Amino acid sequence: MRAHSGRLMACVLACAALVFGCSRVSTSGRPPPGNASTIHGVVRYAIANDLNTLNPVIGGLLYENAIEEAIFSGLVKLDDHERLIPDLAQEVPSVDNGGVSRDGRTITYHLRHGVRWQDGVPLTSADVAFTFARIEDPKVNAPNSAPYTHIEHLWTPDPFTVVVRLKSPWAPAIGQLFCDGENGSIIPAHAFVRSSDFNHDPFGVHPIGSGPMELKVWERGARLMLVPNPYYFAGVPKIKELDILVVPDSNTRLTLLTSKELDVADIGTPNQVPRLRQMSGYTVRLAQYTWANYLLFNLSRPLLADRNTRLGLALALDRPRIVATSFAGTAVNGNAFIPPYNWAYTPNNESPPYDLQAARAALAAAGWRMAGDGTLARGSERLAFTLSMSTGSTIGASEAQQMQAQWRLVGADVAIQAVPINVLRSPEGLWTTGRFDIALQNLVFDPDPDREANLGSTFIGSRGFNDGRYVSAESDRLSAQAVGVYPHAERAPFYWQLQRLWNHDLPLLPLAWPQAIYVVNDDLRNFKPEPVNSDFWNVQEWEI
């Protein structure tokens, strides 16, 4: 990758000059910007990976969900404090306002009147029903379908009312059903009247939404240009253009940023924070959220099926040192699959510590013996495997290299495989289809501690994110009990048990809970990062 960095940088810089150099709009009557590089009305935003689709039902990548929130609307969405706020719904349903029934099973949404799609067609409850039908269709590759399996029935008594009946009380429902930005965005039924293959419909590259921005240009692997939706129900956005530049290489993103050719970048390189704080006219901003950084074991691989093997590999890693070196103080150590700042976390989670002697003992208990080449062997089988990760992350590369070296000390031969995230995470991707050994993964969760879609036995493959093929009746039972009650005080004890169970079974190994690191042009006003679902949650309010 390093050998091609110069060529890539030249290409991206040339592209940036072409894209942004032609984007200037009239500045008459406006005060001069604080930065000479600022383009009035145009926000330049960088992302690390290209997208597969902009169909929000089938898009599962982080940046897909984020950009879809600018184009589409959900019934509700998260603000920058991770609070639920109304979107297409007039209010967030609750027991107090009558939107949630006393038995916790019926949720009623009252839609805004006068909302139109970007092609001018009115949006009604029929579009919500159509979206739900596609999400629950087993032929549709809906990666975040897990929340919708809790719905017993959905009906629309009139064009502006949606009623959901749950199979049983389910606490995360209000925040996970039809929440904009994570496969909860509403799509237009009329756009699919002649569709014969929903998964590959051209809608994925020519979306029609009801959100504040609409797609004007998508140059694969290079950039997306979004412009205001003139029909947006909350008023036409204040910016004239949102240019999203696809820049996989973190060093190239830094170059574009320091040359002030970007207005917003999530840099993902903590070691650069001191330098970036010195940039005039730009501010470094940190945002804590539920971004999980962890190792995922593929339990369908015979090499990793034995718990003692996984335990030995876990004990061999000095995780605090790896995190300190890679994240440079911008992450919290992870010892559970729920972050320590969440109400459901327990420090008594029995996380395996760093212990080389115990690691060697666990590997020996699994039948591994040292061979002549310094690698452990079990009969004719060597303890050799591949650690897969996404490209474009200096943090991930640092973590992988440290783990490779630490595992070598106990006799494990590890190859590192860096692959673009859309190749790993697509419906036919390496992770989705289980074609990997151990994966270095990053997932962003909403604030609720439910992890059913990641570790539930019914969410393996393209219907969820249980890439490691973990199957546990006990985990499924506790997860179901945890979401069956609403008060946090009643839910928390179930999650305490789950954290201990997962740290015993080791379907995965938590590493860190990082903060998002943004560098923002001081001329950009009303940018309020919301890194769980999308920074574009309030793009209609941005000004520059």
Buried (B, 14 or more C-beta within 10 A) or exposed (E): EEEEEEEBBEEBBEBBEEBBEEBEEEEEEEEEBEBEBBBBBBBBBBBBBBBBBBBBBBBBBBBBBBBBBBBBBBBBBBEBEBEBBBBBBBEBBEEEEEBBBEEBBBBBBBBBEEBBBBEEBBBBBBBBBBBBEBBBBEEBBBBBBBBBBBBEEBEBEEEBBBBBEBEEBBBBBBBBBBBBBBBBBBBBBEBBEEEEEBBEBEBBBEBBBBBBBBBEBBEEEBBBBBBBBEBBBBEEBBBBBBBBBBBBBBBBBBBBBBEBBBBBBBBBBBBBBEEBEEBEBBEBBEBBBBBBBBBBBBBBBEBBBBBBBBBBBBBBBBBBEBBBBBBBEBBBBBBBBBBBEBEBBBEEBBBBEBBBEBBBBBBBBBBBEBEEEEBBBBEEEBBBBEBBBBBBBBBBBBBBBBBBEBBBEBBBBBEBBBBBBBBBBBBEBBBBEBBBBBBBBBBBBBBBBBBBBBBBBEBBBBBBBBBBBBBBEEBBEBBBBBBBBBEEEEBBBBBBBBBBBBBBBBBBBBBBBBBBBBBBBBBBEEBBBBBBBBBBBBBBBBBB
